[in-house]
Amino acid sequence: MNIIITGGAGFIGSHVVRLFVNKYPEYHIINVDKLTYAGNLANLKDIEDKPNYTFVKADICDFDKMRELMAQYAVNGIIHLAAESHVDRSIKDPFTFARTNVLGTLSLLQAAKTYWENLPEGYEGKRFYHISTDEVYGALQFDGTLFTEQTKYDPHSPYSASKASSDHFVRAFHDTYGMPTIVTNCSNNYGPYQFPEKLIPLFINNIRHRKPLPVYGKGENVRDWLYVEDHARAIDLIFHKGKVADTYNIGGFNEWKNIDLIKVIIKTVDRLLGHPEGYSLDLITYVTDRQGHDLRYAIDSTKLKRELGWEPSLQFEEGIEKTVKWYLENEAWLENVTSGEYQRYYEGMYKDR
């Protein structure tokens, strides 16, 4: 197979690219990434010279380029991860999220359609796999309910609204044109190579430098956490064995209040740095809550386990231990992506788009 993976230099994407390149030497993996602030080729140094791997710097919104790549590499599979994904950024700049997440997805869909439908075999043996988020479902109360594949969409932020729109376009291309599509909705991911604007790497880095740990509201919002390598395994399984036109939820069965999660991070970092227990608790700083902050997310992955046999491999404490150790052992990576030079360069790119 010749597979385009979009956003492959980003957090989740780099783990998916690495898994596919190493596991399937007979595949050709084409990593298409614009290299915005959150895309970093240092995430893939270990596989950059593999013979079955190609990197292409391109914007998924460039329809002509996407069409060109489809034909150039005779692409028969797309795993679409490229997206703007930070809620705070979407509140400040919703246009960028609409452009990348909605029009970028539409660009890919149309490029795939125009290439595949003109092949002698048409859509046979093809697959367009779109990775989405649990945030499209809105928010849950503290009543034990979970998001299922039948949960009605109810997005509350510009980010989740843009992802919901892209999900609808993917399903519409199946219903209208017969394109073989799949959509998955995942919970919050954590693990190595995550850009440190997100909670877990941000707080690990701030504890390391004795900087404040900003907690929205009272820290009572609940999220379901999924180790990124478990998510990559799920993507692999669904890409190969998932039912066309179906939806699968991917979650960790692992709910944590933000404040409780933060205390676990503090405890783990302090222990690994040799600090006395509770040393960094004074860094917690409560700040004004985010606009439209969803109360609780929780994913029901029962369907994925029942139909395809997937379940998370790590308990959360084990995953956090591995994650904290990785960031502490990869200070050069962290220093690079948090440096003033890196930030100024990519923030400038971000504002100019």
C-alpha positions in Angstrom: 0.0 0.0 0.0 1.0 3.6 -0.6 -0.4 5.6 2.4 -0.5 9.3 3.0 -0.5 10.2 6.7 -1.3 13.9 7.2 0.1 15.7 10.2 2.7 13.0 10.5 5.3 15.3 12.1 2.9 16.2 14.9 2.3 14.5 18.2 -0.1 11.7 17.4 0.9 11.6 13.8 4.5 10.9 14.4 3.6 7.9 16.5 1.4 6.6 13.8 4.0 7.2 11.1 6.7 5.4 13.2 4.4 2.4 13.8 3.5 2.0 10.2 7.0 2.5 8.8 8.5 0.0 11.2 5.7 -2.6 11.2 5.0 -2.6 7.4 8.2 -2.4 5.4 6.3 -3.4 2.3 4.2 -0.2 2.6 5.3 3.2 1.4 4.4 5.8 4.0 4.2 9.4 2.7 4.2 11.9 5.6 2.4 15.1 4.5 2.9 18.0 7.0 2.9 21.7 6.7 5.3 22.0 9.7 3.4 24.6 11.6 4.5 25.3 15.2 3.3 21.9 16.5 4.9 19.9 13.6 8.5 18.9 14.2 10.7 16.6 12.1 12.8 15.9 15.2 9.9 13.7 16.3 10.9 11.3 13.5 14.7 11.3 13.5 14.8 7.6 14.1 13.0 6.7 10.9 13.8 9.5 8.5 16.3 7.3 6.5 14.0 4.3 6.2 13.5 3.2 2.5 9.7 3.0 2.9 9.3 6.6 4.3 8.9 9.9 2.4 8.3 13.3 3.9 6.5 16.0 1.9 6.1 19.5 3.2 2.7 20.6 2.0 -0.5 22.3 3.1 -3.5 20.1 3.0 -5.6 23.1 1.9 -3.5 23.2 -1.3 -5.9 21.2 -3.4 -3.7 21.1 -6.5 -0.8 19.8 -4.5 -3.0 17.1 -2.9 -4.1 15.9 -6.3 -0.6 15.9 -7.5 0.5 13.7 -4.5 -2.3 11.3 -5.0 -1.2 10.5 -8.6 2.6 10.8 -7.9 2.6 8.1 -5.3 -0.4 6.1 -6.5 -2.0 6.5 -3.1 -4.6 4.0 -2.0 -4.9 4.9 1.6 -5.1 8.1 3.6 -4.9 8.5 7.4 -5.9 12.1 8.1 -4.5 13.5 11.4 -3.5 17.0 10.3 -5.5 19.6 12.3 -5.4 22.6 14.5 -6.2 21.2 17.9 -5.7 23.6 20.7 -9.0 25.0 22.1 -7.5 28.2 23.5 -6.0 29.0 20.1 -9.4 28.3 18.4 -11.1 30.8 20.7 -8.6 33.5 19.7 -8.5 32.6 16.0 -11.5 30.5 14.7 -10.8 31.3 11.1 -7.5 29.3 11.1 -9.4 26.3 12.6 -12.1 26.5 10.0 -9.6 26.7 7.2 -7.3 23.8 8.2 -9.8 21.5 9.8 -12.8 22.0 7.5 -11.4 23.2 4.1 -8.2 21.1 4.5 -10.3 18.0 5.1 -12.5 18.8 2.1 -9.4 19.4 0.0 -8.1 15.9 0.8 -11.5 14.3 0.3 -11.9 15.9 -3.1 -8.4 15.1 -4.2 -8.9 11.4 -3.2 -12.2 11.3 -4.9 -11.0 12.7 -8.2 -8.0 10.4 -8.3 -9.7 7.1 -7.1 -12.9 7.4 -9.1 -10.9 7.6 -12.4 -8.9 4.4 -11.7 -10.0 1.2 -13.5 -10.8 -0.4 -10.1 -12.4 2.8 -8.7 -12.7 2.7 -4.9 -11.9 -0.9 -4.5 -9.0 -1.4 -2.0 -9.0 2.2 -1.0 -9.6 3.8 2.4 -9.9 7.3 3.8 -9.5 7.3 7.6 -10.3 10.5 9.4 -9.2 11.0 13.0 -11.5 13.2 15.1 -12.1 14.0 18.7 -14.5 13.3 21.6 -15.0 17.1 21.9 -17.5 17.0 19.0 -20.0 15.4 21.4 -20.1 18.3 23.7 -20.0 17.8 27.5 -21.2 15.3 30.0 -22.5 15.7 33.5 -21.2 13.8 36.5 -23.8 11.1 36.1 -21.7 8.1 34.8 -22.8 8.5 31.2 -20.3 8.0 28.4 -20.0 9.2 24.8 -20.9 6.4 22.4 -20.9 6.3 18.6 -24.6 7.2 18.7 -24.1 10.3 20.9 -25.5 13.4 19.2 -23.0 16.0 18.1 -23.0 19.2 20.3 -19.7 21.1 19.9 -19.1 24.0 22.2 -15.8 25.6 21.0 -14.6 26.8 17.6 -12.1 23.8 17.6 -14.8 21.2 18.3 -17.2 22.9 15.8 -14.5 22.7 13.1 -13.8 19.0 13.8 -17.5 18.2 13.8 -17.9 19.9 10.4 -15.0 17.9 9.0 -16.5 14.7 10.3 -19.8 15.5 8.5 -17.9 16.1 5.2 -16.1 12.7 5.5 -19.4 10.9 6.1 -21.1 12.9 3.3 -18.4 11.8 0.8 -19.3 8.2 1.6 -23.0 8.7 1.4 -22.8 10.8 -1.8 -20.0 9.3 -3.8 -19.4 5.9 -2.2 -16.0 6.8 -0.9 -14.7 4.1 1.6 -14.4 6.3 4.7 -14.0 5.6 8.4 -14.2 8.1 11.3 -12.8 7.7 14.8 -13.3 9.9 17.8 -10.6 9.7 20.5 -10.2 11.1 24.0 -7.3 13.2 25.3 -3.9 11.7 24.3 -0.7 12.0 26.3 2.8 10.7 25.9 6.2 11.6 24.2 6.6 14.3 21.6 3.5 16.3 22.6 3.9 20.0 22.0 4.2 21.6 25.4 1.2 23.9 25.2 -0.9 20.9 26.2 -1.5 20.2 29.9 0.8 17.3 30.7 4.0 18.3 28.9 3.4 22.0 29.9 3.2 21.1 33.6 6.1 18.7 33.5 8.2 21.4 32.0 6.9 24.1 34.4 7.6 21.9 37.4 11.1 21.4 36.1 11.7 25.1 35.9 9.7 26.1 39.0 7.1 28.0 37.0 3.4 28.4 37.9 1.0 25.6 37.0 -2.2 27.5 35.7 -5.3 25.6 36.6 -8.6 26.6 35.0 -11.4 27.4 37.5 -11.3 25.0 40.4 -9.7 22.2 38.4 -12.8 20.1 38.5 -13.2 19.5 34.7 -12.9 15.8 33.9 -11.1 14.2 30.9 -10.5 10.7 29.7 -6.8 10.1 29.0 -5.4 7.7 26.4 -1.7 6.9 26.0 -0.6 7.9 22.5 1.0 4.6 21.5 -2.3 2.8 22.4 -4.1 5.2 20.1 -1.6 4.5 17.3 -2.3 0.7 17.8 -6.0 1.4 17.5 -5.5 3.4 14.3 -3.5 0.6 12.8 -6.2 -2.0 13.7 -9.1 0.2 12.5 -7.4 1.2 9.2 -6.9 -2.5 8.3 -10.0 -4.1 9.8 -12.6 -1.5 10.6 -15.9 -1.4 8.7 -16.2 1.1 5.9 -18.6 4.0 6.7 -18.4 3.1 10.4 -17.4 5.1 13.4 -15.3 3.9 16.4 -14.7 5.7 19.7 -11.2 5.3 21.1 -10.8 6.0 24.8 -8.7 5.0 27.8 -11.5 4.2 30.3 -9.4 6.5 32.4 -11.2 9.6 33.8 -9.4 12.1 35.9 -10.3 15.5 37.3 -7.8 18.0 36.1 -6.6 18.9 39.7 -6.2 15.2 40.6 -4.2 14.6 37.4 -2.0 17.6 38.1 -1.2 16.3 41.6 -0.2 12.9 40.1 2.1 14.8 37.7 3.6 16.8 40.5 4.2 13.8 42.7 5.8 11.9 39.8 8.1 14.7 38.6 9.1 15.6 42.2 10.0 12.0 42.9 12.0 11.5 39.7 13.8 14.8 40.3 14.7 13.8 43.8 12.5 16.5 45.4 10.7 15.9 48.7 7.0 14.9 48.3 4.8 17.9 47.9 7.7 20.1 46.9 6.0 21.6 43.8 2.4 21.8 45.1 2.9 25.5 45.7 3.2 26.1 42.0 -0.5 25.4 41.5 -2.2 28.7 40.4 -5.9 28.9 39.8 -6.8 31.1 36.9 -10.1 32.3 35.3 -11.9 29.5 33.6 -11.8 29.0 29.9 -14.7 30.3 27.9 -17.2 27.6 27.1 -15.1 25.1 29.1 -16.8 21.6 28.8 -17.3 20.0 32.2 -16.6 16.3 31.4 -15.6 14.0 28.6 -15.7 10.2 28.8 -15.4 7.8 25.9 -17.1 4.4 25.7 -14.7 2.1 23.7 -16.8 -1.0 24.1 -17.6 -1.3 20.4 -13.9 -1.2 19.4 -13.1 -3.9 22.0 -16.1 -6.1 21.1 -15.6 -5.9 17.3 -11.9 -5.6 16.8 -10.4 -6.7 20.2 -8.6 -3.4 21.1 -8.1 -2.2 24.6 -5.6 0.1 26.3 -2.3 -1.7 27.2 -1.2 0.7 30.0 -2.6 1.6 33.3 -2.6 5.4 33.7 0.1 5.4 36.5 2.4 3.4 34.2 1.7 5.7 31.3 2.4 8.8 33.3 5.6 7.4 34.6 6.8 6.6 31.1 5.7 10.0 29.9 7.4 12.0 32.7 10.6 10.0 32.3 10.6 10.7 28.5 10.3 14.5 29.0 12.9 14.6 31.7 15.3 12.5 29.6 14.8 14.5 26.5 15.5 18.0 27.8 17.1 19.0 24.4 13.9 18.3 22.6 11.9 20.3 25.2 14.4 23.2 25.2 14.2 23.4 21.5 10.4 23.6 21.2 10.1 25.9 24.1 12.9 28.2 23.2 12.2 31.8 22.3 13.7 31.4 18.8 11.4 28.4 18.1 8.4 30.1 19.5 9.0 33.4 17.7 9.5 31.6 14.4 6.4 29.4 14.6 4.2 32.0 16.2 5.1 34.3 13.4 4.0 31.7 10.9 0.8 31.1 12.8 -0.1 34.8 12.8 0.7 35.2 9.1 -1.6 32.5 7.9 
